[in-house]
Amino acid sequence: MPRRSAAVYRRRRLVVIGGLVLAVAAIGIGAWLLIARPWAAADTASPAPATPSMSPSPSADPSAGGESPAPEPSAAQTPAIVACEAADIEVTAVTDSDTYAAGVLPKLSISLTNKGAKDCTIDVGSTTQVFTISSGADVWWRSTDCQENPSSMIATLTAGTTVTSKDPVTWDRTRSSVETCAQENRQRAPGGGASYHVEVSIGGFTSPSSAQILLY
């Protein structure tokens, strides 16, 4: 077999070395591509703006039509309700009947009228209510003589209206006195058609006239 020349061997070595260099270069480029991922940088370079989780509350459009709501009146604009005056208040004694048979107890109430043009306040509590029953000049009974646990209650009386007490006061047909409240045998008012007059005052205002009742 003829011997190959040294030049042939050199060419073969160069080819092998060149192949090894190309292989190493290919491996290096592949590793760099896997690590650097240059295509990912292009995707993340310009991220889209995030969408907010809640939209802002809509604001009023100044150019929109419609009228603005009227402002609420302030305390300075609202006039205070004052206490009732004698010229505006009419007090009347009210009874559930004009005549009472033997053993029937009269029930007494109060009627209040605001004759004024404005609302006013008045104390309608039992502290200021006084019923007085008399026969001529003789006072037989006063509701405050044996009153228990009196109370105060301020109420507003609307202009031009009349109100009547809901819970009447009962007269037991006896003579009252602060000294005899605990007695069971207090003097009883005579019947047989005897006439008695009922007057009332409340909140410092007194009825101008009395209501007449007859006891039998």
Secondary structure, DSSP 8 states (H G I E B T S, - for coil): -----HHHHHHHHHHHHHHHHHHHHHHHHHHHHHHH-HHHHHHHSS------SS-------TT--S--------TTTS---EE--GGGEEEEEEES-SEE-TT---EEEEEEEE-SSS-EEEE-SGGG-EEEEEETTEEEEETTTT--S----EEEE-TT-EEE-SS-EE--SB---TTSTT-SS--B---SSEEEEEEEEETTEE-SS-EEEEE-
